Amino acid sequence: MLAMLALASPMFAQTQGGGAAAPNIHWLWIAAGFSMAIASAVCGLAQGRAVAAACESVARNPGASKSIQLFLILGLAFPESLALFTFAIIFAKVTM
């Protein structure tokens, strides 16, 4: 890993004119795809854990299913907002 970082240092070199090199737009698309994939994966894991915990809670105490349903909906909304915020930031960054 350290060798890859040491060999990647010429990538940050300046051009012959002394100015900084033009940014490569292709990396923006790749980074946007990876960030959306990571956010979607974390969102899916969090929602799966929330549903599993809610199912276990209802199985233990069926009388509390109404209050558990409220917290389940809130618990599903927060991880979903992570993916939506990531999508909005990626959309704003890519269209600039």
Order of alpha helices (4+ residues) and beta strands (2+ residues): alpha-alpha-alpha
